[in-house]
Amino acid sequence: MKVAIDIRDLQIAQTGAKTYLTQLILAWEKMPDASICLIDADTKAYTGKNSFFKILEHIRFQIWKQISLPQKAKQQGCTHLFCGDFFVPYFKQGLKTVVVLHDAFFWQTPSNYNYFWLRLFHWIGVPAAKKANLIIVPSQYTQQTVLAHETFDSDKIKVVHEASREYNEAILENDYKKYSPYFLHIGVLEKRKNLPLSIKAFKIVSNKYPNYTLVLAGNTPNKQNLNDRETILQTIQEQGLEDRVILLGYVQANQAAALYQNAFAYVLPSKNEGFGLPLLEAFSFGTPVISSTNGALPEIGQDAAYWVNLDEGHVEHEEKNNKNRSNKEEGSKDKSKSVKALADAMIDLIENESLRQSLIEKGKKRNLDFSWDKAATQIYVLMQTC
């Protein structure tokens, strides 16, 4: 078996998708019996904002994916083709095809996608995925959600968990201590990440504990309909937190490592996650996590995170401190239940160090259940038998 790997997505992928493909390739390259071939597009992908050129890029992408990619794979003597970006060739040209569906957002939140791109996914991506020999998803949640929306052959959809990446870069230990103690979020500033909620919750925390800061690191998304940066900036201003909320923009891997290392806690209020890599990233650095119960997050974190039900506004954690909070800031009474629930969790970790240490230990233990070597081996074996 020789596997062609489509790496065009590395030109444009941000955070999770880029980490996924990069870490799998590194793991496969370490496997003595693995035979892989990296195939990239001949031309650079367009990443600008012009609508006309974006549509042209979508068309060019499909020409690459459906025609050029399988031809190149055959020319390299490959037997299998691995595509980690939702799209796989419809006409397989004698190849066994494997596609990764990182989440079910195309079905769950179609309004977040450009109309033309959404149509391409349903007209080309879905039929091609149905013809694929193997479909990889990162969680049982994603598997179940995909099957609830589409009539795929369930036997072809296999769950392979992701993992936190290995940080080989020198860690900058002191760069971010000036913000300490701080709550942290690292990720693209998408609406799905629910960061304005974190800011509003942090306002309550800041009123009681003014020495804490909130650090948000991440790119502005390329897709304007996903972009939450302006709302985030507006929320910071409305809450009067210009000097307490730090927007760092994109950070390199070693900078992310330093941020995780020095954080008091990681806050993940996401509305939906197909897997939730930040959970494991934080676990790996011994950073306790406060997380929503949305998407695949509870499946991945299990008992190692402080869970907050942001839909109903109540906190769910077996070790949560139930002490009376009648002395909370008067202004918090006007906040939504979700804002108060998240603020309660953040304050709980400040006031309950034994709980925080328990979460740190549980997170480290849970992180040991995941590795990219394990994921790469699982996928490679599945490809051999598909």
C-alpha positions, 0 to 999 in steps of 0.5 A: 500500500502506498498512500497519497496525501493531499497537502494543499489544505496546508496552504490555507488551513488555520489552527485545528485542521492544519495541526491535524494534517501536520501531526499525522504526516509527522507520525506516518513518517516515523512509521517504518512500514508506512509508504506515503507520498505528499502531493500539493497543488501546482499553484498557490491557493487564493486567500484574498477577500475579492468575491469573484476571485474566491469563486474562481478559487472554489472552481479551481480547487474542485478541478484540482481535487477531482482531476489533477490530484488523483492523476498525480497520485496514480503517476506516483504509483499510489494505491490509496488517496487520503484527503483531510479536508472534507472533499475527495475525488468522485471519480477515484481512477482506481484509487481507494479514497479516504476522506476526513470529516472534522465536524458536521458544521456544513449540516448543522450551521449552513448559514455560516458558509458561502452559498456557492461553497455550501452547494459545492459541498452538497453537490460534489463533496457529499456524493464523493464521500459516499463513494469513498472507501473510508470516512474518518471522523474525530469523535462519536459525536461527529459520527452520530451527527453526520449520520443523523443528517446524511445517509452514509454507509455507517460501516465506512465511518470510523472514529479516530481521536485526535491528540495534542501536538508535540511542542518541540520548540523552545518554550518562552517561559517568561514572555506572558507572565506579565499578564498573570494571573490570566484566563486563556483562550487560543483559537480563531476569532470565530462566532462559534467560539462564543468569546463575547460570552467569556468577556461578559463573564470575565467582567463579573470576575474582574469586579471581584478579582481585579488582578486577573486578566483574560488573554485571547490569542488567535487569527481573524478568520478569512470568512467574513460571515464567521468573523467575530472580531468586531463583536469581540472588540465592541464587547470589550469596550462596552464592558470597560475591559480595555486594560483587562482583556488582551488580544494577541492575534496569531501566536506561533507554536512556542508562544502558544506553549508559553501561554498554556504554561503560564495560564491560570485556567483555559476557558472554552465556551464554544457553541460547537466542536467536532473534537476540541483540540484545545482541551487536550492542548491545555491538559498537556500543559497542566492547565485546568479547563472550564468548558461548555458542554457543547458538541464533542467536548464532554466526550473528549474531556470526560471528568477532567474539565469543569463543565458549564451548561451554557444553554441552560445556565447551570454548572455541572461538575461533580466536584464543584464548590456549592458554597453560597454566592449571595455576595456576588456583585449586584450587577451580575443579577442582570446578566444572562444565566449563561454569563453568570454560570461561566463567571461562577466557574471562573470564580470557583477555580480562583477560590478553590485551589484544591478543585483546580489542582484536581482538574490539573491532575485529571487533565494530565491523566486524560491526555495520556489516552490520546496520541498522534502516533496512535491516531496515525497507526489506527488510520493506516491500519484502517486504510489497509483493510478498507 
